[in-house]
Amino acid sequence: MEHVHIIYGAGYGKTAAAMGLAVKSAGAGENVTIVQFLKGTDADYSILSQFDEIKFFSFENSDKPYGQLTFEEREEQRAKAKNSFHYAKKVIDTGSSDVVILDEVLGLLDYNILYTEDIEELLRLNSRVKLILTGRNCPEAIKRKATMLSHIEAK
């Protein structure tokens, strides 16, 4: 992977920053795919789909964030998150978008839905796609793969 931008930290604004990059990329004529994880229906950025260049996907259907779900609801959302990740991997592998944003994908590590090895495998794909990953925590092994690293702190 030639271009990997990671936006992480405890501060507010990681998703907003990534969505701003999506708009900027679309304005430059690039095709953008956004896959959002763990947000629930409360954090809806699907309005970005109004841009012809942006495809927005959130495969989850809960009205609550993952951390507030019951065990049964979590199991359902875990399966959807894994399917979403595999979909994103396919988009990256085929190069069907110029830019791929995996919003809160690093949060899947926090909940043991994915593991560091899964993200590392994704980053090993031979792709010219510009990849943007967001999440609260970022393991050192993944940070080392970034070509750009943005840390957002809470005060």
C-alpha positions as CSV (number, residue, x, y, z in Angstrom):
1,M,0.0,0.0,0.0
2,E,1.6,3.3,-1.1
3,H,-0.5,5.8,0.9
4,V,-1.9,5.1,4.3
5,H,-3.2,7.9,6.5
6,I,-4.1,7.0,10.0
7,I,-6.2,9.4,12.2
8,Y,-6.4,8.2,15.7
9,G,-6.6,9.3,19.4
10,A,-9.0,10.0,22.2
11,G,-10.0,13.4,20.8
12,Y,-13.1,14.4,19.0
13,G,-13.0,15.0,15.2
14,K,-11.4,11.9,13.7
15,T,-14.4,11.1,11.6
16,A,-15.0,14.7,10.7
17,A,-11.4,15.0,9.5
18,A,-11.8,11.8,7.4
19,M,-15.0,13.1,5.9
20,G,-13.3,16.3,5.0
21,L,-10.7,14.4,3.2
22,A,-13.4,12.5,1.3
23,V,-15.0,15.8,0.1
24,K,-11.5,17.1,-0.8
25,S,-10.8,14.0,-2.8
26,A,-14.2,14.1,-4.5
27,G,-13.6,17.7,-5.4
28,A,-10.4,16.6,-7.1
29,G,-12.3,14.1,-9.2
30,E,-11.3,11.0,-7.3
31,N,-13.7,8.2,-6.5
32,V,-14.1,7.6,-2.8
33,T,-15.6,4.7,-0.9
34,I,-16.4,5.2,2.8
35,V,-17.1,2.2,5.1
36,Q,-18.2,3.2,8.6
37,F,-17.9,0.8,11.5
38,L,-19.3,0.7,15.1
39,K,-21.1,4.1,14.9
40,G,-24.7,3.0,14.9
41,T,-27.3,5.0,13.0
42,D,-26.7,8.0,15.3
43,A,-23.5,9.1,13.4
44,D,-24.9,9.5,9.9
45,Y,-22.6,10.9,7.2
46,S,-24.5,9.3,4.3
47,I,-25.3,12.8,3.0
48,L,-21.9,12.5,1.4
49,S,-23.4,10.0,-1.0
50,Q,-25.0,13.0,-2.7
51,F,-21.6,13.5,-4.4
52,D,-21.4,11.3,-7.4
53,E,-17.8,10.5,-6.6
54,I,-18.5,9.2,-3.0
55,K,-20.0,5.9,-2.1
56,F,-21.0,5.6,1.6
57,F,-21.6,2.3,3.4
58,S,-22.6,1.5,6.9
59,F,-23.7,-2.1,7.1
60,E,-24.8,-1.8,10.7
61,N,-28.4,-1.2,11.5
62,S,-28.4,-0.5,15.3
63,D,-29.5,2.8,16.6
64,K,-26.8,2.5,19.4
65,P,-23.0,2.4,19.3
66,Y,-21.5,-1.0,19.6
67,G,-20.5,-0.5,23.2
68,Q,-24.1,0.0,24.3
69,L,-25.5,-3.2,22.7
70,T,-26.7,-6.4,24.3
71,F,-24.7,-9.6,23.8
72,E,-27.1,-10.8,21.1
73,E,-27.0,-7.4,19.3
74,R,-23.2,-7.4,19.5
75,E,-23.0,-10.8,17.9
76,E,-25.1,-9.6,15.0
77,Q,-23.1,-6.4,14.6
78,R,-19.8,-8.4,14.8
79,A,-20.8,-10.4,11.8
80,K,-21.8,-7.3,9.9
81,A,-18.6,-5.6,10.8
82,K,-16.5,-8.5,9.5
83,N,-18.5,-8.6,6.3
84,S,-18.0,-4.8,5.9
85,F,-14.3,-5.3,6.4
86,H,-14.1,-8.0,3.7
87,Y,-16.1,-5.7,1.4
88,A,-13.6,-2.9,2.0
89,K,-10.7,-5.3,1.4
90,K,-12.2,-6.2,-2.0
91,V,-12.7,-2.6,-3.0
92,I,-9.0,-1.9,-2.1
93,D,-7.8,-5.1,-3.9
94,T,-9.7,-4.4,-7.1
95,G,-8.8,-0.7,-7.0
96,S,-12.4,0.3,-7.8
97,S,-12.0,3.5,-5.8
98,D,-9.1,6.0,-5.6
99,V,-9.6,6.6,-1.9
100,V,-11.0,4.2,0.7
101,I,-11.9,5.5,4.2
102,L,-12.4,2.9,6.9
103,D,-14.0,5.0,9.6
104,E,-13.5,3.5,13.1
105,V,-12.0,0.3,11.7
106,L,-9.3,0.5,14.4
107,G,-12.2,0.3,17.0
108,L,-12.8,-3.3,15.7
109,L,-9.4,-4.1,17.3
110,D,-10.6,-2.7,20.7
111,Y,-13.6,-5.1,20.6
112,N,-11.6,-8.1,19.3
113,I,-13.7,-8.2,16.2
114,L,-10.5,-7.9,14.1
115,Y,-6.9,-8.3,15.1
116,T,-3.8,-6.4,14.3
117,E,-2.8,-9.1,11.9
118,D,-6.0,-8.5,9.9
119,I,-5.2,-4.8,9.5
120,E,-1.5,-5.7,8.6
121,E,-2.8,-8.1,5.9
122,L,-4.9,-5.3,4.5
123,L,-1.9,-3.0,4.4
124,R,0.1,-5.5,2.5
125,L,-2.3,-5.5,-0.4
126,N,-0.5,-4.3,-3.6
127,S,-2.8,-1.4,-4.3
128,R,-2.5,2.2,-5.4
129,V,-5.6,3.1,-3.3
130,K,-5.2,6.0,-0.8
131,L,-6.3,4.4,2.4
132,I,-7.5,6.3,5.5
133,L,-8.1,4.5,8.8
134,T,-9.6,6.0,11.9
135,G,-10.1,4.9,15.5
136,R,-9.3,5.7,19.1
137,N,-6.3,3.4,19.5
138,C,-3.7,2.4,17.0
139,P,-1.1,-0.4,17.7
140,E,2.5,0.5,17.1
141,A,2.8,-2.2,14.4
142,I,0.1,-0.4,12.3
143,K,1.5,3.1,13.0
144,R,4.8,2.0,11.5
145,K,2.9,1.3,8.2
146,A,1.4,4.8,7.9
147,T,2.7,7.3,5.4
148,M,0.8,10.0,7.4
149,L,-0.2,9.8,11.0
150,S,-2.6,12.2,12.7
151,H,-3.0,12.0,16.4
152,I,-6.1,13.8,17.9
153,E,-6.0,14.4,21.6
154,A,-8.7,15.2,24.1
155,K,-8.2,18.0,26.6
